[in-house]
Amino acid sequence: MMSGGNEKSVKALKEVWRRAENSLCADCGKPDPDWASSTLGVFICLSCSGIHRNIPSISKVKSLKMDHWDDAQVQFLAQHGNAVTNATYEAHIPIYYYQPTYNDCQVLREQWIRAKYERKEFTEPGKQLPYSDGVKEGILWKRGRDNGQFLPRKFLLSEREGSLKYFTKQDAKEPKVIIKIDVINATFQPVKIGNPNGLQITYLKDNKTRNIFVYHENGKEVVDWFNAIRSVQFHYLKVAFPIASDNELKSRLTRNFLKEGYMEKTGPKDAFAKGEVFVGSRENGYSVQKGLPSGTQGNFSWHYGLTIVTPDREYLFTCETETDQLDWIAAFTSVIDQPMIPQEYAIEAYFKVKS
């Protein structure tokens, strides 16, 4: 129930609220937002309203159900709304910039909202942004491989060199690791890393997956690093695939993990027992099946099986629950349903040689 206001005002507010453009949160896309900013004129979800409330100089938020809206505020909402306001504040978002959804972590959503309304990063074309000039250098706290302790490390991202490097000492001339930009993935993992600004950088080395876990105390800085990686990746792909559309290239930038968790591996022990399985596309002979082949024998404690079929062999896994089993099958299916890119053919060939 909306409280306060005269009947005409309440009716007008309901009409604006019902517009199709206002049916999703203006910032994260969550359906059925029931808060709004009386100063920006956008309809937002409860979670984003909390972020807006932390920027009181820019946004004043009110509940559409519980707070009183006067005639002038309702009129302001009617004149603006999500479409009009976003046309200003999202006018010039770089193609590579990651626009978070309601499923993303707090630091991504907060910095997106601050970038939009507080810093006005996307209101003008060609604006110089801290993640757009093809080079970024700075300190990130990196987790040690052996003791799990976080230590400050210098990182250097270079579009010209097509790489991300990190150095164990501030004045070191030679980097500890050089990672080619085309094999990097980056995704926020605050729970896994134990820090709200935790970023997991995954890359291939000798066709094996490696991980670096980092964070920065400043949310803006770590999100700038994330978007700088995406920017350098995008420009690399633009050169490598000149006829591909921007949206095709965008889909190849950093991606969130589809699913992460535990499965029990069954079947014969081999080089992949503690390693990796390459999963290609259906048209190349890959599939996932519910259950294990009939007659499968093995000493495993979980009973919800699935089989990954590759052109060369089958991999058998079991899950603890049926929900887990179905989630894993859905995740594998979404990968298998996508066509392979040239780089993935090279990785597939390496796995075949290895096996």
C-alpha positions in Angstrom: 0.0 0.0 0.0 1.2 3.5 -0.8 0.9 5.8 2.1 0.2 9.5 2.2 -0.6 11.9 -0.6 -4.0 12.7 -2.2 -5.8 10.2 -4.3 -4.9 11.9 -7.5 -1.2 11.9 -6.6 -1.2 8.3 -5.6 -3.0 7.3 -8.9 -0.4 9.3 -10.9 2.5 7.6 -9.1 1.0 4.2 -9.8 0.7 5.1 -13.5 4.3 6.1 -13.8 5.4 3.1 -11.9 3.5 0.8 -14.2 5.3 2.0 -17.4 7.2 -0.8 -19.1 10.5 1.1 -18.9 10.2 1.2 -15.1 9.5 -2.5 -14.6 13.2 -3.2 -14.0 15.7 -1.6 -11.7 17.4 1.2 -13.6 20.8 0.1 -12.3 20.9 -3.7 -12.0 17.8 -4.9 -14.0 16.1 -6.6 -11.2 12.4 -7.0 -11.9 9.7 -5.1 -10.0 11.6 -2.3 -8.3 9.7 -0.7 -5.5 12.0 2.2 -4.6 12.8 5.4 -6.5 15.1 8.3 -6.5 13.2 11.6 -6.1 16.3 13.5 -7.3 17.3 11.3 -10.3 13.9 10.1 -11.4 14.8 6.4 -11.6 13.0 3.3 -10.3 15.4 1.0 -8.4 15.4 -2.2 -6.3 15.9 -2.3 -2.5 19.5 -3.4 -2.9 20.5 -0.5 -5.2 18.5 1.9 -3.1 20.9 1.2 -0.2 23.8 2.2 -2.5 22.0 5.4 -3.6 21.4 6.2 0.1 25.2 6.2 0.6 25.4 9.1 -2.0 23.0 11.6 -0.4 24.5 14.5 -2.3 23.3 12.9 -5.6 20.3 10.7 -4.8 17.4 10.9 -2.3 15.6 7.5 -2.2 12.0 6.8 -1.1 9.9 3.7 -1.0 7.1 3.6 -3.6 4.9 1.6 -1.2 5.6 3.2 2.2 6.7 6.8 1.8 4.7 9.9 1.0 5.3 11.4 -2.5 4.1 15.0 -3.1 2.8 16.2 -6.4 6.0 17.8 -7.5 8.0 14.6 -6.8 5.5 12.5 -8.7 5.6 15.0 -11.6 9.4 14.8 -11.6 9.3 11.0 -11.8 6.7 11.2 -14.6 9.0 13.5 -16.6 12.0 11.3 -16.1 11.8 7.6 -15.4 14.4 5.0 -16.2 14.5 5.5 -20.0 15.0 9.3 -19.9 17.5 9.3 -17.0 19.6 6.4 -18.4 19.7 8.1 -21.8 21.7 10.8 -20.1 23.8 8.8 -17.5 24.4 5.8 -19.8 24.9 7.7 -23.1 28.5 6.7 -23.7 29.4 3.5 -21.9 32.5 1.9 -23.5 31.6 -1.4 -25.1 34.0 -3.3 -22.9 32.7 -1.8 -19.6 31.1 -4.4 -17.4 27.6 -3.4 -16.5 26.6 -5.5 -13.4 23.3 -7.2 -12.8 21.5 -8.0 -9.5 23.4 -11.3 -9.4 26.8 -9.5 -9.2 28.6 -8.6 -6.0 28.3 -5.4 -4.0 31.6 -3.8 -5.1 30.7 -4.1 -8.8 27.2 -2.7 -8.3 28.3 0.1 -6.0 31.1 1.3 -8.4 28.7 1.1 -11.4 26.2 3.3 -9.6 28.9 5.7 -8.5 30.4 5.8 -12.0 27.0 6.6 -13.5 25.6 9.3 -11.2 28.4 10.5 -8.9 31.4 10.6 -11.3 29.3 10.9 -14.5 31.7 8.7 -16.4 29.3 8.0 -19.3 27.6 11.3 -20.0 30.1 12.6 -22.6 31.7 10.9 -25.6 35.5 10.3 -25.6 35.9 11.0 -21.9 39.3 10.0 -20.5 38.6 7.2 -18.0 41.0 5.5 -15.6 40.6 2.2 -17.3 40.6 3.3 -21.0 44.2 4.4 -21.8 45.7 0.9 -22.4 48.1 0.9 -19.5 47.6 0.5 -15.8 50.2 0.2 -13.0 49.7 -0.1 -9.3 49.7 -2.2 -6.1 47.3 -5.1 -5.5 47.4 -7.4 -2.5 48.1 -10.9 -3.8 47.6 -14.1 -1.9 50.7 -16.3 -1.5 50.5 -19.8 -3.0 52.0 -21.6 -0.1 50.9 -19.8 3.1 47.8 -18.0 1.9 49.1 -14.6 3.3 48.3 -11.5 1.2 51.3 -9.3 0.3 51.5 -6.1 -1.8 52.6 -6.7 -5.3 53.2 -4.4 -8.2 51.0 -5.2 -11.3 51.5 -3.7 -14.8 48.9 -4.1 -17.5 50.0 -3.0 -21.0 47.9 -3.0 -24.2 51.0 -2.4 -26.3 52.7 -5.5 -24.9 49.4 -7.4 -24.7 50.2 -8.6 -21.2 49.6 -8.4 -17.4 52.8 -8.7 -15.3 53.4 -8.8 -11.6 56.6 -8.2 -9.6 57.5 -9.6 -6.2 59.5 -6.5 -5.3 58.7 -2.8 -6.0 62.0 -2.1 -7.6 62.3 -5.5 -9.4 63.3 -5.1 -13.0 62.1 -8.6 -14.1 58.5 -9.6 -13.5 57.7 -12.8 -11.6 55.0 -13.7 -14.1 54.0 -12.4 -17.6 50.4 -13.3 -18.6 49.3 -12.9 -22.2 46.1 -10.9 -22.3 44.3 -13.4 -24.6 44.4 -16.1 -21.9 43.2 -14.1 -19.0 39.8 -14.3 -17.2 39.0 -12.1 -14.2 36.0 -12.5 -12.0 35.0 -11.1 -8.6 35.0 -13.8 -5.8 34.6 -12.0 -2.5 33.4 -15.0 -0.5 36.2 -17.3 -1.9 38.9 -14.7 -1.3 37.5 -13.5 2.0 37.5 -9.9 1.0 34.5 -7.8 -0.4 36.9 -6.5 -3.2 38.4 -9.9 -4.0 39.3 -10.6 -7.6 40.3 -13.9 -9.1 42.5 -13.7 -12.2 42.6 -17.0 -14.0 45.0 -17.7 -16.9 46.4 -20.5 -19.0 50.1 -21.4 -18.7 51.3 -24.3 -20.9 47.6 -25.0 -21.4 47.0 -25.5 -17.7 44.8 -23.3 -15.6 46.5 -21.0 -13.0 44.9 -18.6 -10.5 45.9 -15.4 -8.9 43.8 -14.1 -6.0 44.0 -10.3 -5.3 42.2 -7.5 -3.7 42.5 -3.7 -3.2 41.1 -1.8 -0.1 39.6 0.7 -2.5 36.5 -0.6 -4.3 36.9 1.9 -7.2 40.5 0.9 -7.8 39.8 -2.9 -8.0 36.8 -2.3 -10.4 39.0 0.0 -12.5 41.6 -2.9 -12.7 38.8 -5.2 -13.8 37.6 -2.9 -16.5 41.1 -2.1 -17.6 41.7 -5.8 -18.3 38.5 -5.9 -20.3 39.5 -2.8 -22.2 42.9 -4.2 -23.2 41.3 -7.6 -24.1 38.8 -5.8 -26.3 41.4 -3.9 -28.2 43.5 -7.1 -28.6 40.5 -9.0 -30.0 39.6 -6.0 -32.3 43.0 -6.5 -34.0 42.9 -10.3 -33.9 39.3 -10.5 -35.3 38.8 -7.3 -37.4 35.6 -8.4 -39.0 33.8 -9.5 -35.8 31.2 -7.1 -34.4 31.8 -5.2 -31.2 29.0 -7.3 -29.5 30.7 -10.6 -30.6 34.0 -9.4 -29.1 32.3 -8.2 -26.0 30.9 -11.7 -25.4 34.5 -13.0 -25.4 35.8 -10.7 -22.6 36.0 -11.7 -19.0 33.3 -14.1 -18.0 31.9 -15.1 -14.6 32.3 -18.8 -13.8 29.2 -20.7 -14.8 29.5 -23.0 -11.8 32.1 -23.8 -9.2 32.0 -26.6 -6.6 32.8 -30.2 -5.9 32.1 -33.4 -7.7 33.6 -36.8 -7.1 35.5 -38.3 -10.0 35.0 -42.0 -10.8 36.4 -44.3 -13.3 40.1 -45.2 -14.1 42.9 -43.1 -12.7 44.7 -41.1 -15.3 46.6 -37.9 -16.0 43.4 -35.9 -15.5 42.6 -37.3 -12.1 43.5 -34.0 -10.4 43.6 -32.0 -13.6 41.3 -30.6 -16.2 38.8 -31.8 -18.8 38.5 -29.8 -22.0 34.8 -29.3 -22.9 34.1 -28.3 -26.5 31.0 -27.9 -28.5 28.2 -30.4 -29.4 29.1 -30.2 -33.1 32.6 -31.3 -32.3 31.4 -34.4 -30.5 31.0 -33.3 -26.9 27.9 -33.9 -24.7 26.8 -34.3 -21.1 24.5 -37.1 -20.0 22.6 -37.6 -16.7 23.7 -40.7 -14.8 26.6 -43.0 -15.3 27.0 -45.8 -18.0 25.3 -49.0 -17.0 27.6 -51.4 -15.3 29.8 -48.6 -13.9 31.8 -49.8 -10.9 33.6 -47.6 -8.4 34.0 -46.8 -4.8 32.3 -43.5 -4.6 30.1 -42.0 -1.8 27.9 -39.6 -3.9 25.2 -41.1 -6.0 24.0 -38.5 -8.5 26.1 -39.2 -11.5 26.8 -37.4 -14.8 28.9 -38.3 -17.8 31.0 -35.9 -19.9 31.3 -37.4 -23.4 34.3 -36.2 -25.5 35.5 -37.5 -28.9 38.1 -39.7 -27.2 36.6 -40.9 -24.0 34.0 -40.4 -21.2 34.6 -38.8 -17.9 32.4 -39.9 -15.0 31.5 -37.7 -12.0 29.1 -37.9 -9.1 27.4 -35.1 -7.1 26.2 -35.0 -3.6 22.7 -33.9 -4.4 20.3 -34.1 -7.3 20.1 -30.3 -7.4 23.9 -30.1 -7.8 23.7 -32.7 -10.5 21.1 -30.8 -12.5 23.0 -27.5 -12.0 26.2 -29.0 -13.3 24.4 -30.6 -16.3 22.9 -27.2 -17.1 26.3 -25.5 -16.8 28.0 -28.0 -19.1 25.1 -27.9 -21.6 25.4 -24.1 -21.9 29.1 -24.5 -22.8 28.6 -27.4 -25.2 25.8 -25.5 -27.0 28.3 -22.7 -28.0 30.6 -23.0 -31.1 34.3 -23.2 -30.4 36.7 -20.4 -31.3 40.1 -20.9 -32.9 42.0 -20.6 -29.6 39.8 -23.4 -28.1 40.7 -25.7 -31.0 44.4 -25.2 -30.1 43.7 -26.0 -26.4 41.7 -29.1 -27.4 44.6 -30.3 -29.6 47.0 -29.9 -26.6 44.7 -32.0 -24.4 44.5 -34.7 -27.0 48.3 -34.9 -27.3 48.6 -35.0 -23.5 46.1 -37.9 -23.2 
